[in-house]
Amino acid sequence: MVYERPTYRSLPPREAPARRAISLQQAQDVAFRLSQDRGLRVTRVTQAQVDSAGRWHVTLEGDAGDRAALLLDGRDGKLLKGRFRQRSAAQPAPPPPASAQPQPPSPASPGGDEPPPPPPPPPHDQLDELD
């Protein structure tokens, strides 16, 4: 009996599925949305580029000085790293207006410099002795 080895045909190498990457416009839209969600007023794209690993580096600026530098995943647009600088923070609330009339000094402190006297000690209750 003769055993013959079957010849194996080499199959072409399997190609990896193509990685779906987000476009430049999608990366910019995601960057604007993330910045505005954090309260930044950004209006223009300063830089947008994709690196060799497929990540988007997007830098945004605003007229009032707000800046955002984001690193986005190239496949789904998730935020990997971000630096947000807000220069156009809302003006701090003004202090409450002082009343027009000055407040008179309290009667407990006629001199104003002396601390008020301590309160009197509470009365001691007499305990009845039990029989």
Backbone as a chain_set.jsonl record, in Angstrom:
{"seq": "MVYERPTYRSLPPREAPARRAISLQQAQDVAFRLSQDRGLRVTRVTQAQVDSAGRWHVTLEGDAGDRAALLLDGRDGKLLKGRFRQRSAAQPAPPPPASAQPQPPSPASPGGDEPPPPPPPPPHDQLDELD", "coords": {"N": [[0.829, -1.161, 0.0], [0.509, 2.128, -0.827], [1.161, 5.222, 0.446], [0.026, 8.353, -0.181], [0.796, 11.635, 0.158], [-1.426, 14.315, 0.519], [-1.471, 17.175, -1.508], [-1.106, 20.399, -0.319], [-2.682, 23.37, -0.846], [-1.584, 26.588, -0.684], [-3.332, 29.051, 0.969], [-4.498, 32.315, 0.184], [-3.308, 35.03, 2.176], [-5.299, 36.093, 4.874], [-7.031, 39.083, 4.849], [-7.024, 41.742, 7.112], [-9.953, 43.157, 8.562], [-11.014, 46.245, 7.265], [-10.149, 49.174, 8.98], [-12.438, 51.324, 10.223], [-12.402, 54.712, 10.011], [-12.898, 57.935, 11.471], [-13.822, 60.92, 9.767], [-12.168, 64.049, 8.898], [-13.989, 66.177, 9.227], [-15.857, 64.998, 10.958], [-14.236, 64.585, 13.214], [-13.678, 67.228, 13.917], [-16.266, 68.134, 14.496], [-16.901, 66.554, 16.739], [-14.943, 67.488, 18.5], [-15.705, 70.203, 18.793], [-18.232, 69.851, 19.995], [-17.546, 68.543, 22.426], [-16.02, 70.54, 23.63], [-17.846, 72.655, 23.876], [-19.663, 71.475, 25.572], [-18.302, 71.622, 27.905], [-18.398, 74.258, 28.492], [-16.82, 76.047, 27.052], [-16.117, 78.692, 24.787], [-15.471, 78.243, 21.826], [-14.461, 78.944, 18.486], [-13.03, 78.442, 16.164], [-10.926, 76.184, 14.272], [-7.678, 75.491, 15.0], [-5.699, 73.607, 14.548], [-5.705, 70.411, 13.058], [-5.037, 67.141, 12.784], [-4.192, 63.807, 11.817], [-2.531, 61.16, 13.424], [0.052, 58.588, 13.067], [-0.975, 56.425, 14.408], [-3.632, 56.601, 14.078], [-5.067, 58.448, 15.536], [-6.799, 61.48, 16.23], [-5.576, 64.727, 16.472], [-6.726, 67.608, 17.654], [-6.994, 71.069, 17.795], [-8.604, 73.799, 19.189], [-9.741, 77.209, 19.186], [-11.009, 80.243, 20.663], [-12.578, 83.509, 20.335], [-12.542, 84.89, 22.723], [-10.401, 83.897, 24.068], [-10.553, 81.29, 24.922], [-9.38, 77.913, 24.867], [-8.844, 74.683, 23.496], [-7.363, 71.547, 23.472], [-7.434, 68.515, 22.018], [-7.291, 64.947, 22.031], [-8.404, 62.518, 20.038], [-9.927, 59.332, 19.556], [-9.409, 57.632, 16.565], [-11.185, 55.836, 15.449], [-13.757, 55.827, 16.68], [-14.136, 58.354, 17.715], [-13.952, 58.923, 20.413], [-13.005, 60.7, 23.364], [-9.696, 60.736, 24.199], [-7.721, 62.16, 25.461], [-7.626, 65.379, 26.87], [-7.249, 68.923, 26.991], [-8.48, 71.688, 28.436], [-8.965, 75.103, 28.405], [-10.337, 77.805, 29.893], [-10.84, 81.065, 29.306], [-12.737, 82.977, 29.078], [-14.393, 83.137, 31.281], [-17.426, 83.57, 33.039], [-18.268, 86.784, 34.261], [-17.411, 87.466, 37.62], [-19.853, 87.376, 40.182], [-21.163, 90.446, 41.33], [-20.444, 91.957, 44.531], [-22.902, 91.9, 47.176], [-25.023, 94.766, 47.442], [-24.123, 97.299, 49.734], [-25.931, 98.339, 52.608], [-27.605, 101.495, 52.741], [-27.786, 102.862, 55.134], [-25.718, 103.144, 57.959], [-25.048, 100.511, 60.244], [-26.109, 100.61, 63.606], [-24.043, 100.4, 66.572], [-24.127, 97.438, 68.554], [-25.999, 97.116, 71.648], [-24.713, 95.545, 73.529], [-22.049, 95.872, 73.288], [-20.777, 98.608, 74.13], [-18.38, 100.061, 73.903], [-17.182, 98.888, 71.779], [-14.641, 97.77, 71.392], [-14.289, 95.972, 73.414], [-14.839, 92.565, 74.279], [-18.028, 90.884, 74.441], [-19.568, 90.208, 77.659], [-19.28, 86.98, 79.265], [-21.948, 84.526, 79.181], [-24.218, 84.008, 81.989], [-23.701, 81.292, 84.329], [-25.588, 78.223, 84.107], [-28.367, 77.535, 86.351], [-27.944, 75.377, 89.18], [-29.596, 72.412, 89.731], [-31.258, 71.188, 92.575], [-30.914, 68.028, 93.819], [-33.187, 65.638, 94.927], [-32.832, 63.481, 97.612], [-32.955, 60.013, 97.502], [-35.045, 57.781, 99.303]], "CA": [[0.0, 0.0, 0.0], [1.302, 3.33, -0.978], [0.493, 6.381, 1.057], [0.381, 9.59, -0.86], [0.484, 12.839, 0.934], [-2.153, 15.261, -0.321], [-0.798, 18.46, -1.661], [-1.849, 21.503, 0.281], [-2.551, 24.639, -1.544], [-1.517, 27.699, 0.262], [-4.43, 29.993, 0.811], [-4.016, 33.7, 0.289], [-3.441, 35.514, 3.566], [-6.535, 36.808, 5.199], [-6.839, 40.514, 5.078], [-7.721, 42.242, 8.294], [-11.034, 44.058, 8.159], [-10.594, 47.644, 7.184], [-10.502, 49.978, 10.151], [-13.261, 52.48, 9.884], [-11.876, 55.899, 10.688], [-13.75, 59.106, 11.331], [-13.269, 61.911, 8.848], [-11.726, 65.309, 9.492], [-15.166, 66.936, 9.641], [-16.419, 64.35, 12.146], [-13.336, 64.863, 14.339], [-13.886, 68.618, 14.314], [-17.59, 68.229, 15.125], [-16.797, 65.96, 18.072], [-14.14, 68.392, 19.324], [-16.542, 71.366, 19.128], [-19.277, 69.434, 20.937], [-16.943, 68.299, 23.734], [-15.595, 71.83, 24.198], [-19.021, 73.435, 24.257], [-20.253, 70.812, 26.743], [-17.53, 72.062, 29.071], [-18.611, 75.685, 28.679], [-15.867, 76.867, 26.32], [-16.632, 79.383, 23.606], [-14.485, 78.089, 20.762], [-15.073, 79.294, 17.218], [-12.25, 78.044, 14.993], [-9.975, 75.081, 14.385], [-6.313, 75.938, 14.774], [-4.938, 72.484, 14.02], [-6.391, 69.112, 13.045], [-4.23, 66.181, 12.025], [-4.265, 62.426, 12.269], [-1.179, 60.619, 13.555], [0.246, 57.267, 12.47], [-1.778, 55.447, 15.153], [-5.032, 56.809, 13.756], [-5.712, 59.346, 16.502], [-6.93, 62.857, 15.772], [-5.122, 65.815, 17.346], [-7.517, 68.772, 17.247], [-6.832, 72.236, 18.661], [-9.639, 74.802, 18.925], [-9.583, 78.484, 19.888], [-12.14, 81.156, 20.608], [-12.236, 84.934, 20.322], [-12.36, 85.384, 24.093], [-9.215, 83.304, 24.663], [-10.744, 79.883, 25.287], [-8.604, 76.985, 24.048], [-9.041, 73.261, 23.766], [-6.499, 70.638, 22.725], [-8.047, 67.21, 22.231], [-6.792, 63.76, 21.364], [-9.592, 61.701, 19.813], [-9.736, 58.033, 18.929], [-9.722, 57.759, 15.151], [-12.244, 54.931, 15.012], [-15.096, 56.168, 17.167], [-14.199, 59.742, 18.134], [-13.959, 59.08, 21.877], [-11.959, 61.559, 23.906], [-8.627, 60.007, 24.876], [-7.027, 63.11, 26.32], [-8.064, 66.719, 26.529], [-6.832, 70.05, 27.825], [-9.468, 72.736, 28.203], [-8.622, 76.337, 29.122], [-11.429, 78.767, 29.753], [-10.437, 82.426, 29.639], [-13.907, 83.853, 29.029], [-15.292, 82.764, 32.377], [-18.43, 84.594, 33.332], [-17.827, 87.777, 35.228], [-17.844, 87.089, 38.962], [-21.024, 88.105, 40.671], [-20.769, 91.592, 42.143], [-20.817, 91.782, 45.934], [-24.219, 92.471, 47.454], [-24.903, 96.188, 47.759], [-24.137, 97.642, 51.163], [-27.113, 99.143, 52.934], [-27.31, 102.928, 52.749], [-27.667, 103.343, 56.507], [-24.767, 102.358, 58.745], [-25.687, 99.78, 61.342], [-25.682, 101.112, 64.915], [-23.365, 99.378, 67.379], [-25.041, 96.688, 69.426], [-25.934, 97.621, 73.027], [-23.86, 94.705, 74.371], [-20.664, 96.337, 73.213], [-20.813, 100.06, 73.994], [-17.075, 100.576, 73.483], [-16.863, 98.302, 70.505], [-13.386, 97.027, 71.437], [-14.344, 94.935, 74.444], [-15.721, 91.448, 73.937], [-19.207, 90.836, 75.317], [-19.333, 89.378, 78.852], [-19.758, 85.611, 79.09], [-23.297, 84.332, 79.731], [-24.184, 83.484, 83.364], [-23.768, 79.831, 84.367], [-26.952, 77.741, 84.336], [-28.607, 77.21, 87.772], [-27.804, 73.964, 89.536], [-30.812, 71.859, 90.342], [-31.059, 70.409, 93.796], [-31.434, 66.676, 93.651], [-33.767, 65.053, 96.119], [-32.222, 62.21, 97.965], [-33.9, 58.914, 97.486], [-35.084, 57.054, 100.593]], "C": [[0.888, 1.244, 0.0], [0.496, 4.502, -0.402], [0.977, 7.621, 0.332], [-0.084, 10.772, -0.007], [-0.273, 13.821, 0.036], [-1.391, 16.588, -0.396], [-1.7, 19.551, -1.088], [-1.603, 22.755, -0.531], [-2.497, 25.74, -0.498], [-2.641, 28.683, -0.059], [-3.877, 31.412, 0.877], [-4.211, 34.194, 1.725], [-4.738, 36.294, 3.722], [-6.226, 38.273, 5.437], [-7.635, 40.92, 6.308], [-8.853, 43.154, 7.829], [-10.554, 45.506, 8.206], [-11.053, 48.39, 8.435], [-11.288, 51.183, 9.684], [-12.739, 53.665, 10.689], [-12.84, 57.06, 10.472], [-13.04, 60.121, 10.436], [-12.818, 63.156, 9.62], [-12.921, 66.099, 10.012], [-15.806, 66.324, 10.888], [-15.55, 64.607, 13.371], [-13.531, 66.29, 14.841], [-15.233, 68.792, 15.004], [-17.568, 67.675, 16.547], [-16.031, 66.896, 19.006], [-14.945, 69.624, 19.729], [-17.594, 70.989, 20.163], [-18.705, 69.221, 22.334], [-16.535, 69.607, 24.409], [-16.79, 72.642, 24.67], [-19.739, 72.803, 25.439], [-19.544, 71.237, 28.023], [-17.583, 73.574, 29.257], [-17.619, 76.579, 27.959], [-16.544, 77.492, 25.113], [-15.552, 79.354, 22.531], [-15.174, 78.301, 19.423], [-14.305, 78.788, 16.008], [-11.294, 76.903, 15.321], [-8.593, 75.635, 14.059], [-5.494, 74.84, 14.108], [-5.808, 71.236, 14.076], [-5.562, 68.178, 12.177], [-4.384, 64.804, 12.641], [-2.838, 61.888, 12.34], [-1.114, 59.204, 12.984], [-0.554, 56.18, 13.184], [-3.274, 55.635, 14.896], [-5.776, 57.678, 14.742], [-5.724, 60.759, 15.939], [-6.439, 63.805, 16.854], [-5.822, 67.068, 16.847], [-7.308, 69.872, 18.271], [-7.843, 73.291, 18.224], [-9.337, 76.061, 19.721], [-10.85, 79.306, 19.733], [-11.676, 82.593, 20.647], [-11.921, 85.458, 21.712], [-11.153, 84.739, 24.783], [-9.381, 81.862, 25.11], [-9.951, 79.008, 24.332], [-8.928, 75.569, 24.458], [-8.093, 72.481, 22.871], [-6.988, 69.229, 23.041], [-7.314, 66.127, 21.451], [-7.965, 62.799, 21.275], [-9.205, 60.377, 19.172], [-10.202, 58.139, 17.48], [-10.848, 56.872, 14.685], [-13.618, 55.384, 15.434], [-15.215, 57.598, 17.684], [-14.237, 59.953, 19.635], [-12.773, 59.933, 22.307], [-10.951, 60.701, 24.651], [-7.905, 60.909, 25.865], [-7.481, 64.499, 25.907], [-7.533, 67.748, 27.504], [-7.731, 71.217, 27.46], [-9.091, 73.948, 29.045], [-9.693, 77.374, 28.835], [-10.951, 80.121, 30.228], [-11.641, 83.365, 29.693], [-14.899, 83.482, 30.113], [-16.241, 83.922, 32.646], [-17.894, 85.551, 34.392], [-18.28, 87.356, 36.619], [-19.005, 87.966, 39.413], [-20.569, 89.273, 41.536], [-21.182, 91.365, 43.597], [-22.182, 92.408, 46.187], [-24.075, 93.94, 47.852], [-24.987, 96.421, 49.268], [-25.361, 98.512, 51.432], [-26.697, 100.605, 53.069], [-27.106, 103.458, 54.163], [-26.636, 102.495, 57.251], [-25.49, 101.691, 59.91], [-25.184, 100.331, 62.673], [-24.969, 100.009, 65.689], [-24.363, 98.7, 68.309], [-24.905, 97.18, 70.868], [-25.022, 96.775, 73.908], [-22.417, 95.186, 74.335], [-20.645, 97.846, 73.015], [-19.482, 100.617, 73.499], [-16.682, 100.038, 72.121], [-15.609, 97.448, 70.539], [-13.444, 95.869, 72.424], [-15.246, 93.798, 73.993], [-16.915, 91.425, 74.877], [-18.928, 89.926, 76.511], [-19.881, 87.964, 78.617], [-21.152, 85.456, 79.695], [-23.204, 83.745, 81.14], [-24.288, 81.965, 83.341], [-25.208, 79.383, 84.62], [-27.144, 77.386, 85.807], [-28.47, 75.697, 87.993], [-29.091, 73.499, 90.195], [-30.434, 71.055, 91.575], [-31.677, 69.042, 93.582], [-32.014, 66.206, 94.98], [-33.121, 63.698, 96.377], [-33.318, 61.137, 97.979], [-33.861, 58.196, 98.816], [-34.737, 55.623, 100.429]], "O": [[1.867, 1.354, 0.738], [-0.67, 4.717, -0.73], [2.174, 7.895, 0.248], [-1.222, 10.839, 0.458], [0.173, 14.127, -1.07], [-0.759, 17.025, 0.566], [-2.901, 19.595, -1.355], [-0.471, 23.124, -0.845], [-3.29, 25.778, 0.442], [-2.851, 29.076, -1.207], [-2.887, 31.663, 1.564], [-5.17, 33.813, 2.397], [-5.184, 37.027, 2.839], [-5.279, 38.63, 6.138], [-8.771, 40.49, 6.507], [-8.723, 43.844, 6.818], [-9.789, 45.906, 9.084], [-12.192, 48.25, 8.882], [-10.831, 51.958, 8.844], [-12.652, 53.602, 11.916], [-13.504, 57.159, 9.441], [-11.812, 60.161, 10.368], [-13.057, 63.29, 10.82], [-12.873, 66.634, 11.119], [-16.249, 67.051, 11.777], [-16.078, 64.827, 14.461], [-13.547, 66.532, 16.048], [-15.332, 69.519, 15.993], [-18.154, 68.265, 17.454], [-16.416, 67.079, 20.161], [-14.881, 70.05, 20.882], [-17.82, 71.739, 21.113], [-19.297, 69.659, 23.32], [-16.689, 69.759, 25.621], [-16.751, 73.248, 25.741], [-20.36, 73.511, 26.232], [-20.135, 71.21, 29.102], [-16.873, 74.112, 30.107], [-17.58, 77.779, 28.234], [-17.43, 76.897, 24.5], [-14.813, 80.322, 22.351], [-16.321, 77.896, 19.234], [-14.874, 78.71, 14.919], [-10.912, 76.688, 16.471], [-8.369, 76.179, 12.977], [-4.692, 75.109, 13.214], [-6.556, 71.033, 15.032], [-5.407, 68.403, 10.977], [-4.669, 64.662, 13.83], [-2.032, 62.122, 11.439], [-2.11, 58.686, 12.478], [-0.786, 55.116, 12.612], [-4.093, 54.897, 15.445], [-7.006, 57.647, 14.781], [-4.787, 61.182, 15.262], [-6.839, 63.697, 18.014], [-5.546, 67.539, 15.743], [-7.428, 69.639, 19.474], [-7.929, 73.634, 17.045], [-8.749, 75.995, 20.8], [-11.647, 79.103, 18.816], [-10.517, 82.87, 20.956], [-11.114, 86.376, 21.86], [-10.906, 85.005, 25.959], [-8.435, 81.269, 25.628], [-9.85, 79.305, 23.142], [-9.244, 75.292, 25.615], [-8.023, 72.719, 21.665], [-6.959, 68.801, 24.194], [-6.79, 66.364, 20.363], [-8.467, 62.32, 22.292], [-8.284, 60.307, 18.359], [-11.275, 58.678, 17.208], [-11.424, 57.12, 13.625], [-14.557, 55.336, 14.639], [-16.311, 58.015, 18.059], [-14.527, 61.06, 20.09], [-11.699, 59.897, 21.707], [-11.298, 60.019, 25.616], [-7.527, 60.486, 26.957], [-7.695, 64.761, 24.723], [-7.387, 67.476, 28.695], [-7.742, 71.675, 26.318], [-8.917, 73.835, 30.258], [-9.919, 77.765, 27.69], [-10.687, 80.31, 31.416], [-11.563, 84.436, 30.294], [-16.109, 83.51, 29.89], [-15.889, 85.092, 32.495], [-17.159, 85.155, 35.296], [-19.422, 86.929, 36.786], [-19.103, 89.14, 39.057], [-19.689, 89.114, 42.382], [-22.156, 90.662, 43.865], [-22.577, 93.342, 45.489], [-23.112, 94.312, 48.524], [-25.804, 95.824, 49.969], [-25.77, 99.313, 50.592], [-25.571, 100.907, 53.464], [-26.339, 104.399, 54.369], [-26.676, 101.267, 57.182], [-26.426, 102.251, 60.48], [-23.979, 100.502, 62.859], [-25.249, 98.826, 65.493], [-25.315, 99.318, 68.784], [-23.827, 97.612, 71.275], [-24.591, 97.254, 74.957], [-21.652, 94.928, 75.264], [-20.516, 98.326, 71.889], [-19.48, 101.579, 72.731], [-15.925, 100.679, 71.393], [-15.514, 96.482, 69.781], [-12.714, 94.889, 72.273], [-16.296, 94.033, 73.393], [-16.816, 91.906, 76.006], [-18.146, 88.981, 76.402], [-20.833, 87.78, 77.858], [-21.502, 86.181, 80.626], [-22.231, 83.063, 81.462], [-24.897, 81.403, 82.43], [-25.967, 80.093, 85.279], [-26.186, 76.975, 86.461], [-28.817, 74.877, 87.143], [-29.6, 74.14, 91.114], [-29.428, 70.344, 91.602], [-32.843, 68.931, 93.202], [-31.391, 66.366, 96.03], [-32.903, 62.899, 95.466], [-34.444, 61.366, 98.42], [-32.793, 58.013, 99.402], [-34.723, 54.875, 101.407]]}, "num_chains": 1, "name": "protein.A"}
